[in-house]
């Protein structure tokens, strides 16, 4: 195995991984729950925005709002995970 060739391939892989990370940070996904709660995340799965419609807030039923938030967060997280998988598909690198 040619060590120079291997090193060059590793450098190319590092550059590709850095570009993917940069692209993921610039992308966003939205998760919703019944249209009452919307969570926006970047491609890394970090929450960047949260919107709650007034009709989702009921002082006598805080549990319903908690459920809506949980569903919206899970929806956005699943979409961010899919975005990450799409971005790294085909790299053939362990951990990506």
N, C-alpha and C positions, 0 to 999 in steps of 0.2 A: 504494500500500500504506500502510495506516494504521500509523504507528510506535508509537502507544500500544497498539494491538491486538497488534502483534507483540511488544512488550515484555511485555505481560500473558501472552501465550502462552508466552514463554520462561520467565517466572517460574513458571507452572503446570507446565511441563516440568521445571524444576529441583526443584520440590516433589515431583512424581511420582517423579523419579529418586532423590531422597533417601529417600523412603518405600520404594521398591523395595530400595535398598541396606540399609536397616534390616531389612526383612522377610527378605532373604536371609541376613543375619547371624544371625537368630533361628532359621532352619530348619537341619535337618541331614539328611544322607544317609549310608547305610552301604554300603561295598563289601566283598565277601567273596571269599575264595579257598578253595574246597573245605570251607568251614565251619571251617577251622583258623585263619584269620587274618581279622580284621574291622577295617576302617578306618572311622572316622567323620569326616566333614568338614562344615563349615558351608556355607551356600549360596554363599559366596565361594570355596570350594575350599580352605580352610585346614583342615589336619588338627587335629581336636580330641581324638581318642582312637584308641588302637591296642590291640587284644587279640590275643594269641597263645595258642592252646591248647597245653598241655604236649606233646601228641603231635606237634606240628608241629616240635618242637626235637629234632634228631638231630645230635650233635656230629660224626658221620662224614659228614653230608650237609647242610652249611650252605647249599649252592647251592639245595637244594629250598626251604628257608625263605626265601631271597632271592627265589626265583621266586614263592612265595606272597605275599610282601609286595608285590612289583611288581604282580601281578594284582589284589590287593585295592585298592591305591592307584589303579590305572587304572580299576577298576570304580567306586570312589567318585568319582573325578574326572569320569568320564563322566556320572554321575548329578548331580553339582553343576553341570556345564555345562548339562545339560537343564533343571535348576531355574532357572538364570539365563536361559536362552532363553525358558522359559515366562513368567517374571516380566516380561520386557521386550518380549514379543511385542505388537505392536499400537501401540507408542509412536510408531513411524515416525520415530525420531530417529537420525541417524547416530551410530555408536559404541555403540548400545544393542541 
